[in-house]
């Protein structure tokens, strides 16, 4: 086949059999775990597909009258291959509270742009969770303290990134798990013992702590529990004269 050359030839070389052998040896020396050039990573030039999969989360804060509904849509890259993974692509927030409309639109557009840029987008979680409302924060269901609406939005993004495998919870050691289980068991035992004493007339009902119901790996904590500054959960109770967290095992006495 004849090929017409339109440009001026500046130089040429002949590929010999030895050159081909050297190239084959070079390719064979590449580590097997090196990323494949054909694997598509997230970047801003990827066009939005017609359909995206996503999840919607609800924020009900005492700071606002109406709830916020947060929708995060993901794009699936390298679908059907061993390199298939989901990455966040865009975020929307809907609410009847129009007084927050401006900053909501600005924030979601910036976050969507960060998602589409690719790379490590997990930094956005820590940045948002560190935002504090000068008017004060609030406790959400479960006794977890939220310093602001933006911080709760950061927690939602964190939960979503964990659900798609982009973030992972640090594993507790067996010693930590055993310590927390022991503290909860001690508190439950003391509650039952004091309740029995109260029924027998040996002490008043006010002398024994509230009941705690452990369900699975979580727990509902006593209403009078205070916030633990380590895990930001309202689970700090007084046990044997020492402030102890029934959620993370923190103890003021060490």
Long-range contacts (C-beta under 8 A, 24 or more apart in sequence): 36-83, 39-78, 39-83, 40-77, 40-78, 41-77, 41-118, 42-75, 42-77, 42-87, 42-115, 42-116, 42-117, 42-118, 42-119, 43-116, 43-117, 43-118, 44-113, 44-116, 44-117, 44-118, 46-75, 46-116, 48-75, 48-89, 48-90, 49-75, 52-89, 52-90, 53-86, 55-160, 55-163, 57-156, 57-159, 57-160, 59-149, 59-152, 59-153, 59-156, 61-138, 61-140, 61-146, 61-149, 61-152, 62-138, 63-133, 63-135, 63-138, 63-149, 64-95, 64-97, 64-100, 64-149, 65-96, 65-97, 66-95, 66-96, 66-97, 67-95, 68-93, 68-94, 68-95, 68-97, 68-149, 68-153, 69-93, 69-94, 69-95, 70-153, 70-156, 72-156, 72-157, 72-160, 74-164, 85-164, 85-165, 86-164, 86-165, 87-115, 87-118, 87-164, 87-166, 88-115, 88-121, 88-157, 88-160, 88-161, 88-164, 88-166, 89-115, 89-116, 90-115, 90-116, 91-115, 91-157, 93-153, 100-149, 107-150, 107-153, 111-157, 121-161, 121-166, 122-161, 122-166, 122-167, 124-154, 124-157, 125-154, 125-157, 125-158, 125-161, 125-167, 126-154, 127-154, 128-153, 128-154, 128-157, 129-154, 129-155, 129-158, 139-227, 139-234, 142-218, 142-220, 142-233, 143-221, 143-225, 143-227, 143-233, 143-234, 143-235, 144-232, 144-233, 144-234, 145-227, 145-232, 145-233, 145-234, 176-249, 179-249, 180-246, 180-247, 180-248, 180-249, 183-239, 183-244, 183-245, 183-246, 183-249, 184-212, 184-214, 184-219, 184-246, 186-239, 187-212, 187-237, 187-239, 187-246, 188-212, 188-214, 190-239, 209-237, 212-246, 219-246, 219-247, 221-246, 221-247
